Amino acid sequence: MTGDTRVVAVLGPTNTGKTTYAIERMLGHRTGVIGLPLRLLAREVYDRVVAARGPSVVALVTGEERIVPPRTQYWICTVEAMPDGIGCDFLAVDEIQLCADPERGHVFTDRLLRARGLHETLFLGADTMRGPIRALVPQAQFVQRERMSELTYVGPKKISRMKPRSAIVGFSVENVYAIAELIRRQKGGAAVVMGALSPRTRNAQVDMYQNGEVDYLVATDAIGMGLNLDVDHVAFSALSKFDGRRMRPLAPNELAQIAGRAGRGMKNGTFGVTGDASPLDEGVAEAITSHRFTPLKKLNWRNHALRFGTIDGLIASLEAPPNGEVLVKAREADDLGALKVLAQDAEVAARCTDGPSVRLLWDVCRIPDFRGISHAEHTGLLEAIFNHLHERGNLPDDWLAQRINRIDRTDGDIDALSKRLAFIRTWTYVAQRKGWTIDESHWREQTRSVEDRLSDALHERLTQRFVDRRTSVLLRRLGQKEAMVAEVSNTGEVTVEGEFVGRLEGFRFSQDKGAGGAEAKTIKSAALQALGPQFHLRADRFYNAPDTEIDFTEQGGLIWGKDAVGKLVAGADALKPQVEVFVDDVAGPEVAQKVQRRLQHFIDRKIAALFEPLLNLSRDEELAGLARGFAFQMVEALGVLPRATVADDVKALDQDARGALRKHGIRFGQFTIFMPLLLKPAPTRLRLVLWSLMQGVQDFPEAPPPGLVTIPADKTAPAGADTMSGYRNAGERAIRIDMLERLADMLRGENSRAGFEANADMLSITGMTLEQFADLMQGLGYKADKGERTKVKPVDAVVTPSEPAPAEGDTPVMDQAEAAEAPAIPTPETPDSETPVPVTPAEETPLGEAPDAEEAGPELETFYTFTWGRPPRNAGASNRRQGGDRPQGKGKGKPGGKGKRGGPRGDKDKGAQKFSARPPKPEKKIDPDNPFAAALMGLKDTK
């Protein structure tokens, strides 16, 4: 040390530019060394010096990293790794107030007492060190630096209301992760900075914050050690920490060291508390803002003059007490604790019989416990390393490779990767020790590669877990008040500023289901703001779309392609429904009106096309009197009327009125009055929707599949749904209206008083088994008496094969040609009733294979005898037979009157609407639709 050596203590609060000043002073010398408190900060300063002088003259030395070019001039180190005796021109130690730290303080104190540059030495730190430095380094000069910006205490604030560019500080890994997860949900994400992270992971996380990818930083007190970050606000989530021995409250100067990270350069900063942390005491807050703290009185010290003759001598020298009032003996560090444990091992003690062996043991004990599993496991590893080194002079390659390869995996979660990183740091430290491995460069490169891979994987996992880039980007653009660009793919996927946010379903935005809470609000706000132009473009395309792209659902919904764009609501009458559109409010009234007009045009045209016969009927001005009134009822009933509900009105119609109505396609059936064209599948489907709207039904009944003659009766459907479906409930099944009328034509020729059996034509037209047909007939008001008899086999009969009736429970389906025009079965009409269409006879209902007559005796067959009976009690109007439409009996009896002998009695519908009084007749007119009209006229002629 020359006589002109200059020692300067540069003291002051954070954000005074002390580190920058030291770098500038060092670069003014030919050689220099800077000792820094964290390897993270060492890496940051190394990058700055490399940028100024190039990598060929700058070295980086930490416990786990060693970059030493051949022509090194400037050494950037952690304080523990500062080289001894290299004779540099300049030397600086940053954060010198750590001399008072319980764990590492003795290392900083040793540098304060013994480390010097040949020409200049700087000690950088807090003003609280002024007294101890003056006492221990009398020749030191003091330079006071003032903070370049103001620091203000703003009290408690919720994380949800934390402004961007804030750092939230926690003092445990669990606390940091919990806060980062909360910020991800509410703010889009946060970068995570902890001292335990590798420099590569930490730098990647800090870059993400500095570049603006996230606006929040969650960190431990590691950020208090000189890391230069663009932080406007620092919030403490806790005010106490575990110092390795116990939980203790943070001192005001420690809080100030962290809070001082807020504000950078000339930019002011704020600090406060959040979460469960209680507000700061007024005096503490004042001390932090004014940078006035209790001066340090004692510094931790441990003897540097070690004796390596024996283990006990080494331990005694390490435990030697200090001299003077300022220095106090440091508490037992991990390295000394490990040395004491290994000294008790017989094999280790046997090996340490000379100075070099004891020195080697001490070097091994100084390997930090990066893993933090347990002291016993750590000392066990140290013992294995020492034994190999003492016995062989180096660590076996296969032994080292086995342990490193076990760690070289990038799968797993954050915790698994963090543990592997802690493990590899041990071997990275070992690889940096000179002479401990056979091929030092290989193992240094190997351990560094593994650490880099694990660091990259950890950064990726941290980002995946704690950063929602989408929400972060959208929040930032929303805050900038700039127009955002939205794109909608052909499948409806919406991206805003390149980030997927949801789907545009018609004219409603459906956001990503994975979003929740504040994140969901942000996404929706950003998406709707950006989707304005897209709504107008889509509305124009929809307005010009053909009707073939639009359809209605059986529940009254209106769809465009696959997207719901509206629904039908009841209008003034059944054939004039109104439209309610599904359009987001942000799209604006213009878009909503355009969508509404297009949908109204669609449904109006659809009704006009499918209900053309009914609309023509309503517009026929030639209809008058009773015919016009009856037409009005048909229109209200959407083209299908149970005859029971209008029995009196039908009887009141004369032949001219009936003829005028028949011209519009109206058929006067025995059970139903209907328009065959409106029984086709498409009109039926729409009729059910229109009827459900007018009835106020909540769950609309669905249209039956096309082509089926009978279907299972739906007992839960609202009254009248079977008629609107084009069917009539009869027992357990419902039969199609037009096929029921064909069956009725067949039944007219049967003797319903004496009883009759079902023939093959009846079974064929319904497609039912005999048992199913019996249930159907009972549903229509007949009695069915079951019996058995010996089956008579036909002799010399030629049986024409035909399609057998389906098994009981099967649903008969018509062939394709019949199904296509199923409801519109051509049936010639006469003035009084419809003439039955010839039906191809089918094979009688199979009754099963008969047993062999010689073995089982005569074969029996089941038969039913049908006679007319009153309709079942509780049967609705649709299950009552109409006056004048009862079966014609073959026996004697007056076919009319009260119907006691001839068949069913007609039921008048007293509630039927009357449109005009019937004109008086000279004599009672016979109902021309009465199936017995011909017989009655014949009786008159015989009188």
Secondary structure, DSSP 4 states (H G I P E B T S, - for coil): --TT-EEEEEE--SSS-HHHHHHHHHHTSSSEEEEES-HHHHHHHHHHHHHHH-GGGEEEE-SS-EE--TT--EEEEEGGGPPSS---SEEEES-GGGGG-TTTHHHHHHHHHH---SSEEEEEE-GGGHHHHHHH-TT-EEEE---SS-EEEEEE--GGGPPSSEEEE-SSHHHHHHHHHHHHHHHSB-EEE-TTS-HHHHHHHHHHHHTTS-SEEEE-GGGGSS----BSEEEES-SEEE-SSSEEEPPHHHHHHHHTTBS-TT--EEEEE-TTPPPPPHHHHHHHHHT--PPP--EEE-------SSHHHHHHHHTPPP-SSSEEEPPPPHHHHHHHHHHT-HHHHHH--SHHHHHHHHHHHTS---S-S-HHHHHHHHHHHHHHHHHHSSB-HHHHHHHHHHH----S-HHHHHHHHHHHHHHHHHHHSTTSBSSHHHHHHHHHHHHHHHHHHHHHHHHHHHB-HHHHHHHHHHHTTPPPPEEE-TT-EEEETTEEEEEEETBEEEE-TT--THHHHHHHHHHHHHTHHHHHHHHHHHHTS-GGGEEE-TTSEEEETTEEEEEEE--SSTT--EEEE-B-GGG-HHHHHHHHHHHHHHHHHHHHHHTHHHHHHHH-TT--HHHHHHHHHHHHTTTEEEGGGGHHHHHH--HHHHHHHHTTT-EE-SSEEE-GGGGSHHHHHHHHHHHHHHHT-SSPPPPPPTTBSEEE--TTSPTTHHHHTTEEEETTEEEEHHHHHHHHHHHTTS-TTT-B---HHHHHHHT--HHHHHHHHHHTTEEEEEEEEEPPPPSS--PPP-PPPPPTT---B--HHHHHTTT-----B-SSSBPPPP----PPPP--PPPPHHHH-S-EEEEEEEEE-PPPTT--GGGSPPTT-SPPPSSSS-SSTT-TTTSPPP---TT----SPPPP-SSPPPPTT-TTHHHHHHHHHH-
